[in-house]
Structure formats: C-alpha cells, structure tokens
C-alpha cells in the first residue's frame, strides 16, 4: 500500500513519537528499584521478578496484539495499549505489596507494552509505506523509541528527585495518555484481497514461517537481544550503585544508551537497505560481546560507565530494522505483525531471563559478575546462530502469492 508524501510524513512522525513515549516510560522502571524496595521493604529479586513477568507476558501477548493489528489495523491496538499503559503505571504507584505491584507492573503493563510497542508500530510502518522507505522508516521508529529513552528516563529521575517515586509514577501515567492522539494515523484494517484471488491465511503464513530454519535462528537471536536489553535496563542503575557511583550516573547511563541508539538505529535502518541483513546482525551481536567483555575487566569509573553506555547504545536496538527486514523479505508483509510478534516472543523470553536472572544472581552472590559473563557468552551464541539465515531477494513489498479462487 502506497501513501502520499504528506500522509507518509504524518505516519512516520506519529509512529516515532508514540514509540518514543512507550519506550521511554518502560525503560524508566529500573530507576524505581532502589527507592521502592527501600521504602516498601521488598527484595531486589522480588521487584525484578515483577518486571520480568512484564517482559514475559509482553512476549506472549505480542503475537495476539500483532494478529489483531493485522486484522483490524494498528490504530485501535495502540490506542488500547496507551490506556492500559496509564492504568498499569497508576496501579504501580498505588501498590503497597509485591503481589499487587506484580499484577500492575507485570500483567497490566505486559499487555500494554505488547499493544503499544515497536512490533505493532514497525509492522504499521512497513505495511503503510512503499518499499524504498521501509528500512529507513523502521530505523526512524526504533531511533524514536531510543530518543524517548534518552528524554523520558532523565525526566523520570527528576520526578523522583522532586516529587518522590510515587509522584513520578503519577506523572508518567499522565504522559502515557499522550499516545492516544498519536495512534490515530497508524492505520485501519488492511484492504481486502482483489476479486478472484484469495490471500494467504494467517495459519498458512505461520506454518510457512515456522517451518523455516531461518525463523528459529531469528527467534534464538532475538532471545539473546532480550537478555541483554532487560538485564541492562533493569540492573545497570543498580550495578552502578554497587560501584559506589552516584545515582545520577545510573540514570545518565540509561539515557546515554537511548541517545546513542538514535544513531545506531538510523544507521541499521540504512544498512538494512544496502547490506545483507544477516551479516549486519552477526556484526551487531559480536560487537556487543566484545564491548561487554572489555567493560567487565575495566575500572568502574563514571567516565568508563558512560563510554560503555554510549557504545552499547549504538548496538542497543539496532537489531530491530534488519530483523524486521528479514521477516518481510522471507515471509511477506500481510501477516508481518503476527510473524514478527512471535519472533518478538523470543526477545521477551530472553528479557524475562535477563531481568530475573540478574536479580537472582545479585541476591545469591552480592554482585553481577556472573551475569556479565553469561551475557558475553550469549552474544557469541547469537553471532553464530545468524550465519545460516536465508537472506534472499527483496520481497518486502509483496504480499505472499495470491491464489486463484476456486
């Protein structure tokens, strides 16, 4: 489906802004670990488990959100996600015990992030734009989410400093409602098939995708991406605190990752249109492993933490544009939100592992050294698992071949 330049610009602008808000709010939750556990008397692993449930449920809800978006359009799905975002954050602020906090932070927010997250937004951009704009647009959307991380995380820390953690959560709930008007240009239901032809069904598309080894290689690679992203998003501020550095350094590190990922995502979007996506993913994961290994053995100073955060930002969500591009090239765009949603489930299973395992290892050993080593090993695995992926001729602009009606 093509759009006019004006409509394309509006679609990209609103998608970028919605992604920025969604990611910025979500990536701020790690800032609340220290003040909430201290005031409520919760354990680090208890708080981390609630966020890990959010990541896990987000993964399982993502294919369902993608299926709904593929059938009725991204607009109502993102709008509903915005409302759940506000409700979930408000519930987190009012929770006095871990079970209720886990319900709002884990269950409600898990569904909210699935509905208003990057997979649905990326699929809307890919389906709603001509082929020559898709890689760049998905890169912009991913960069927008990172800019939201850069902008919203420091604002959340300021909110905690001046209004307390509970007041900051109230303000974040209000910010979530801004996603409602931003969802309006994101697309209604896809057009019906042309008379005399029958489109590939969702079941046929899923069987075609899941029968391919490339699908499961992407799934496994995205699992590793989830381990890295959730471990750092939830635990990097806490890791910084164990190094006896100011809390502001922890917030700055998350914000800096978001800022540099603007460059990383835009670059990955451009390279996804010029290079083999497979080789790009191999390079990203290999560089992550090298970077974390160097940081593990480096002196933990403010300068080194910020340097690490900047370089990690270049690699943070740069996996998204080539992964979406490979999905579109291998299995078409008609059921892209559904197929990418299942691959994103792998990301969130990894995210659950990274968030919970980081907290468990810290409670067990008193430090994060073992988790850093596990993350480095996962990076090496991800680099190798992408080598066999099929990266054939561009078919991103095509719906899977229509069949003549019988």
C-alpha positions in Angstrom: 0.0 0.0 0.0 1.5 3.3 -1.0 0.7 6.7 0.6 1.2 10.3 -0.4 4.4 12.0 0.8 2.3 14.1 3.2 0.5 11.0 4.7 3.8 9.2 4.9 5.3 12.0 6.8 2.4 12.1 9.3 2.5 8.3 9.7 6.3 8.3 10.4 6.1 11.3 12.8 3.3 9.9 14.9 4.8 6.4 14.9 8.2 7.8 16.0 6.6 9.9 18.8 4.4 7.0 20.0 7.4 4.7 20.1 9.4 7.3 22.0 6.8 7.6 24.7 6.3 3.9 25.0 10.0 3.0 25.2 10.9 6.0 27.4 8.3 5.1 30.0 9.1 1.4 30.0 12.8 1.9 30.3 12.4 4.2 33.3 11.2 1.4 35.6 14.8 0.4 36.6 15.1 3.8 38.4 12.4 2.8 40.8 14.1 -0.4 42.0 16.2 1.2 44.8 13.7 3.7 46.2 10.7 1.4 46.1 12.5 -1.6 47.6 14.0 0.6 50.3 10.6 2.1 51.3 8.4 -1.0 50.8 11.0 -3.4 52.3 10.9 -5.6 49.1 13.9 -7.7 47.9 15.7 -6.8 44.7 14.7 -10.2 43.2 11.0 -9.5 44.1 11.0 -6.2 42.2 13.0 -7.7 39.3 10.5 -10.7 39.1 7.6 -8.3 38.7 9.4 -6.6 35.8 10.4 -9.9 34.4 6.8 -11.0 34.3 6.0 -7.9 32.4 8.6 -8.8 29.8 7.4 -12.4 29.6 3.7 -11.6 29.3 4.6 -8.9 26.8 6.2 -11.6 24.7 3.2 -14.0 24.9 0.7 -11.1 24.2 2.7 -9.8 21.3 1.6 -12.3 18.7 -2.0 -11.8 19.8 -1.6 -8.0 19.5 0.0 -8.5 16.1 -2.8 -10.7 14.9 -5.4 -8.2 16.0 -3.4 -5.4 14.3 -3.1 -7.4 11.1 -6.9 -7.9 11.0 -8.3 -4.5 12.2 -5.3 -2.2 11.9 -2.7 -0.8 14.3 -4.7 2.3 15.4 -7.1 0.6 17.8 -4.5 -1.7 19.2 -2.0 1.1 20.0 -4.9 3.3 21.4 -5.9 0.5 23.8 -2.3 -0.1 24.8 -2.0 3.6 25.7 -5.0 3.3 28.1 -3.5 0.2 29.7 -0.1 1.9 30.0 -1.7 4.7 32.1 -3.7 2.2 34.2 -0.7 0.0 34.8 1.7 2.8 35.9 -1.0 4.3 38.1 -1.5 0.9 39.8 2.2 0.5 40.3 2.2 3.9 42.2 -0.7 2.8 44.5 0.5 -0.8 45.2 1.6 -1.4 48.8 2.5 -5.1 48.5 4.5 -7.1 46.0 1.6 -9.2 44.7 -0.5 -6.2 43.7 2.6 -4.5 42.3 3.4 -7.6 40.3 -0.1 -7.6 38.9 0.1 -4.0 37.6 3.8 -3.9 36.7 3.8 -7.5 35.3 0.3 -8.3 33.9 -1.3 -5.0 33.0 1.9 -3.4 31.8 2.9 -6.6 29.9 -0.3 -6.4 27.8 0.1 -2.6 27.4 3.6 -2.8 26.1 2.6 -5.5 23.6 -0.2 -3.4 22.2 1.7 -0.1 22.1 5.2 -1.5 21.4 7.6 -1.5 18.5 6.4 -4.7 16.8 2.9 -3.3 16.1 4.3 0.1 15.2 7.1 -1.3 13.0 4.6 -3.5 11.1 2.3 -0.5 10.6 5.2 1.4 9.1 6.4 -1.5 6.9 2.9 -2.1 5.6 1.9 1.5 5.2 5.0 2.8 3.2 6.5 2.0 -0.2 9.4 -0.5 -0.2 12.1 2.1 -0.7 11.1 3.9 2.5 10.6 0.9 4.8 14.1 0.3 6.2 14.7 3.9 6.8 11.2 4.3 8.4 11.7 1.4 10.8 15.1 2.8 11.7 13.5 6.1 12.4 10.8 4.4 14.6 13.5 2.5 16.5 15.6 5.6 16.8 12.5 7.5 18.1 12.0 4.9 20.8 15.6 5.4 21.8 15.2 9.2 21.9 12.3 8.6 24.2 14.6 6.6 26.4 17.1 9.5 26.4 14.4 12.1 27.1 12.0 10.3 29.4 14.4 8.5 31.7 16.1 11.7 33.0 12.7 13.3 33.4 11.6 10.3 35.4 14.7 10.7 37.6 13.9 14.4 38.1 10.4 13.4 39.0 11.8 11.0 41.7 14.1 13.7 43.0 11.5 16.4 43.3 8.2 14.5 43.8 9.3 11.2 45.2 9.0 7.8 43.4 5.2 7.8 43.8 4.7 11.3 42.4 7.0 10.5 39.5 4.8 7.4 38.6 1.7 9.6 38.7 3.3 12.0 36.2 4.4 9.1 34.0 0.8 7.8 33.9 -0.4 11.1 32.6 2.4 11.1 29.9 1.2 7.7 28.7 -2.2 9.2 27.7 -0.4 11.3 25.0 -0.1 8.1 23.0 -3.8 8.2 22.3 -3.8 11.0 19.7 -0.5 9.7 18.3 -2.2 6.4 17.4 -4.8 7.9 15.1 -2.7 7.9 11.8 -1.3 4.4 12.3 -3.7 2.6 10.0 -7.1 1.0 10.0 -7.9 -2.5 8.7 -5.9 -3.8 5.7 -7.6 -3.7 2.3 -9.5 -6.8 1.3 -7.9 -9.0 -1.5 -8.7 -8.3 -5.1 -11.7 -10.0 -6.6 -10.9 -13.5 -7.9 -7.9 -14.1 -5.6 -7.6 -15.4 -2.1 -4.8 -14.1 0.2 -2.7 -16.4 2.3 -4.4 -17.0 5.6 -2.7 -16.3 9.0 -2.4 -20.1 9.6 -0.7 -20.7 6.3 1.7 -17.8 6.8 2.6 -19.1 10.3 3.2 -22.6 9.0 5.4 -21.3 6.2 7.4 -19.2 8.6 7.8 -21.7 11.5 8.8 -24.5 9.1 11.8 -22.4 8.1 15.1 -22.8 10.0 15.7 -19.1 9.4 12.7 -18.3 11.5 14.1 -20.2 14.5 17.5 -18.6 14.1 15.9 -15.2 14.3 13.9 -16.3 17.3 17.0 -17.5 19.1 19.0 -14.4 18.2 16.2 -12.1 19.5 16.2 -14.2 22.7 19.7 -13.1 23.3 18.8 -9.5 22.4 16.2 -9.6 25.1 18.6 -10.9 27.7 21.0 -8.0 27.0 18.3 -5.3 26.9 16.4 -6.3 30.0 19.5 -7.0 32.1 20.9 -3.6 31.4 17.6 -1.7 31.5 16.6 -3.2 34.9 20.0 -3.7 36.6 22.5 -1.2 35.1 21.4 1.6 37.6 21.8 -0.9 40.4 25.2 -2.1 39.1 26.4 1.5 39.0 25.3 1.8 42.7 27.3 -1.2 43.7 30.3 0.5 42.1 29.8 3.4 44.6 28.9 5.9 41.9 26.1 8.5 42.2 22.6 7.5 41.3 22.6 10.2 38.6 25.3 8.1 36.8 22.9 5.2 36.6 20.1 7.4 35.1 22.6 9.0 32.8 23.9 5.6 31.6 20.4 4.5 30.6 19.7 7.9 28.9 23.0 7.8 27.1 22.2 4.3 25.7 19.0 5.8 24.4 20.7 8.8 22.8 23.4 6.8 21.0 20.9 4.2 19.9 19.2 7.0 17.8 22.4 6.9 15.7 22.6 3.1 15.9 19.1 2.6 14.8 19.2 5.1 11.9 22.4 3.5 10.7 21.0 0.0 11.0 17.9 1.1 9.0 20.1 2.5 6.2 22.4 -0.5 6.2 19.4 -2.9 6.1 18.6 -1.4 2.6 22.3 -1.7 1.4 23.9 -4.7 3.1 22.9 -8.3 3.8 20.8 -8.2 6.9 22.3 -11.5 8.1 25.8 -10.2 8.2 24.7 -7.0 9.9 23.1 -9.0 12.7 26.2 -11.1 13.1 28.3 -8.0 13.5 26.0 -6.4 16.0 25.9 -9.3 18.4 29.7 -10.0 18.1 30.4 -6.3 18.9 28.1 -6.5 21.9 30.1 -9.4 23.3 33.4 -7.7 22.8 32.2 -4.5 24.4 30.8 -6.2 27.5 34.0 -8.2 27.9 36.1 -5.1 27.8 33.8 -3.3 30.3 33.8 -6.3 32.7 37.5 -6.0 33.2 37.7 -2.2 33.0 37.9 0.1 36.1 34.3 1.1 37.0 34.6 4.9 36.9 32.0 7.4 35.9 33.8 8.0 32.6 34.1 4.3 31.8 30.4 3.7 32.6 29.3 6.5 30.3 31.7 5.4 27.5 30.3 1.8 27.8 26.8 3.2 27.7 27.4 5.2 24.6 28.9 2.3 22.6 26.2 -0.1 23.9 23.7 2.5 22.7 24.9 2.1 19.1 24.1 -1.6 19.3 21.1 -1.4 21.6 18.0 -1.7 19.3 19.9 -1.7 16.0 18.9 -5.4 15.7 15.3 -4.4 15.0 15.5 -2.9 11.4 17.4 -5.9 10.0 15.2 -8.4 11.8 12.0 -6.8 10.6 13.5 -6.6 7.1 14.4 -10.3 7.1 10.8 -11.2 8.2 9.3 -9.1 5.4 11.7 -10.5 2.8 11.2 -14.1 3.7 7.5 -14.2 4.6 5.9 -11.0 3.1 4.1 -8.2 4.8 0.4 -9.3 5.0 0.9 -11.1 8.4 4.1 -9.3 9.4 2.9 -8.1 12.8 1.9 -11.7 13.6 5.1 -13.3 12.4 7.4 -10.6 13.9 5.3 -10.8 17.1 6.2 -14.5 17.5 9.9 -13.7 16.9 9.5 -10.9 19.4 8.2 -13.5 21.9 11.8 -14.9 21.8 13.1 -11.4 22.7 10.8 -11.3 25.7 11.6 -14.8 26.9 15.2 -13.5 26.8 14.0 -10.4 28.5 12.4 -12.3 31.4 15.6 -14.3 31.7 17.8 -11.2 31.8 15.7 -9.3 34.2 15.1 -12.1 36.7 18.4 -13.9 36.4 20.2 -10.6 37.0 18.3 -10.1 40.3 18.7 -13.7 41.4 22.4 -13.8 40.8 22.8 -10.5 42.7 20.9 -11.8 45.7 22.9 -15.0 45.5 26.4 -13.6 45.1 26.2 -10.0 46.0 27.4 -8.8 42.6 26.7 -9.0 38.9 29.9 -10.6 37.6 28.4 -13.9 36.7 25.6 -12.2 34.8 28.1 -10.2 32.8 29.9 -13.4 31.8 26.6 -15.1 30.8 25.7 -12.1 28.7 29.0 -12.3 26.9 28.5 -16.0 26.2 25.1 -15.3 24.8 26.4 -12.7 22.5 28.8 -15.2 20.9 26.0 -17.7 20.5 23.8 -15.1 18.8 26.6 -14.1 16.4 26.9 -17.7 15.2 23.2 -18.5 15.1 22.5 -15.9 12.5 25.0 -17.3 10.0 22.6 -19.8 8.4 19.7 -17.4 8.0 18.3 -17.1 4.5 18.7 -13.5 3.2 17.3 -13.8 -0.4 15.9 -11.4 -3.0 13.8 -8.5 -1.7 10.2 -9.4 -1.4 9.3 -6.8 1.3 6.8 -5.0 -0.9 4.9 -8.2 -1.8 2.0 -10.0 -0.1 2.6 -13.8 -0.3 1.4 -15.0 -3.7 -2.3 -14.9 -4.0 -4.2 -18.0 -5.1 -6.9 -18.1 -7.7 -10.3 -18.6 -6.1 -11.8 -21.9 -6.8 
